[in-house]
Amino acid sequence: MYKIKGWIADFTGIAVALIALGVVAGVVFGDVPFVGAILGNVTDLAGTLGDSGAVGALVLALLVGLYN
């Protein structure tokens, strides 16, 4: 059971790192075929939530979660 939890934690860490890499690559290089539209999707999500006034708190929580 602990081994499966470890695998899930490792997989989640890799997935978060790849998403962060995609965002950075999108900012630096523009439209990169490998990462697709990750940056555009994050921007659209932030814009949609911004209409509700919750974007600041959500983005801050997201950044703190990725940093930790």
VOPAGU-2260 file (C-alpha; in pm, 1 decimal, decimal comma):
REM VOPAGU-2260
SITE   aa  ch    i         X         Y         Z
SITE  MET   A    0       0,0       0,0       0,0
SITE  TYR   A    1     279,5     240,8      87,2
SITE  LYS   A    2     456,4     155,7    -236,2
SITE  ILE   A    3     149,4     253,4    -439,4
SITE  LYS   A    4     116,4     581,8    -249,5
SITE  GLY   A    5     481,3     651,6    -322,5
SITE  TRP   A    6     429,9     586,8    -693,8
SITE  ILE   A    7     129,3     817,5    -702,0
SITE  ALA   A    8     325,2    1090,0    -523,6
SITE  ASP   A    9     615,6    1049,2    -766,7
SITE  PHE   A   10     384,9    1059,1   -1068,6
SITE  THR   A   11     209,0    1369,4    -936,7
SITE  GLY   A   12     543,5    1542,4    -882,0
SITE  ILE   A   13     649,6    1463,7   -1237,4
SITE  ALA   A   14     317,4    1587,1   -1377,4
SITE  VAL   A   15     341,1    1917,6   -1187,4
SITE  ALA   A   16     699,2    1964,5   -1305,1
SITE  LEU   A   17     597,5    1903,7   -1668,5
SITE  ILE   A   18     312,0    2153,0   -1641,5
SITE  ALA   A   19     549,1    2413,0   -1495,7
SITE  LEU   A   20     796,9    2340,0   -1774,9
SITE  GLY   A   21     520,6    2386,3   -2031,3
SITE  VAL   A   22     422,0    2723,6   -1887,6
SITE  VAL   A   23     782,2    2845,1   -1881,8
SITE  ALA   A   24     847,6    2716,7   -2234,6
SITE  GLY   A   25     531,3    2889,0   -2354,7
SITE  VAL   A   26     640,5    3218,7   -2202,7
SITE  VAL   A   27     997,5    3200,1   -2331,0
SITE  PHE   A   28     953,5    3044,6   -2675,2
SITE  GLY   A   29     590,9    3120,3   -2763,3
SITE  ASP   A   30     398,6    2840,6   -2932,3
SITE  VAL   A   31     599,0    2523,5   -2867,6
SITE  PRO   A   32     463,2    2203,0   -3027,7
SITE  PHE   A   33     570,5    1982,4   -2735,6
SITE  VAL   A   34     375,2    2168,8   -2470,5
SITE  GLY   A   35      71,9    2257,3   -2679,6
SITE  ALA   A   36    -144,8    2532,1   -2541,7
SITE  ILE   A   37     -71,3    2496,6   -2170,9
SITE  LEU   A   38      -5,4    2867,1   -2126,7
SITE  GLY   A   39    -317,8    2958,4   -2322,0
SITE  ASN   A   40    -529,1    2723,5   -2111,8
SITE  VAL   A   41    -391,0    2866,6   -1785,9
SITE  THR   A   42    -449,8    3220,4   -1912,4
SITE  ASP   A   43    -805,6    3136,2   -2017,7
SITE  LEU   A   44    -874,9    2979,6   -1679,2
SITE  ALA   A   45    -739,3    3285,1   -1499,5
SITE  GLY   A   46    -949,7    3513,4   -1720,2
SITE  THR   A   47   -1263,8    3312,3   -1659,0
SITE  LEU   A   48   -1211,8    3316,7   -1284,5
SITE  GLY   A   49   -1115,0    3682,6   -1301,0
SITE  ASP   A   50   -1466,0    3762,4   -1413,1
SITE  SER   A   51   -1582,8    3626,0   -1078,8
SITE  GLY   A   52   -1322,5    3823,5    -882,2
SITE  ALA   A   53   -1149,8    3512,3    -745,3
SITE  VAL   A   54    -846,1    3514,2    -972,4
SITE  GLY   A   55    -603,0    3674,7    -728,1
SITE  ALA   A   56    -667,0    3427,2    -451,1
SITE  LEU   A   57    -666,1    3130,7    -687,6
SITE  VAL   A   58    -342,8    3225,5    -862,7
SITE  LEU   A   59    -173,2    3292,4    -531,0
SITE  ALA   A   60    -286,0    2954,6    -394,9
SITE  LEU   A   61    -171,5    2783,8    -714,2
SITE  LEU   A   62     171,9    2943,8    -704,1
SITE  VAL   A   63     217,4    2866,3    -336,3
SITE  GLY   A   64     109,5    2507,6    -398,5
SITE  LEU   A   65     353,7    2466,2    -686,0
SITE  TYR   A   66     634,6    2627,3    -487,8
SITE  ASN   A   67     586,6    2399,2    -187,0
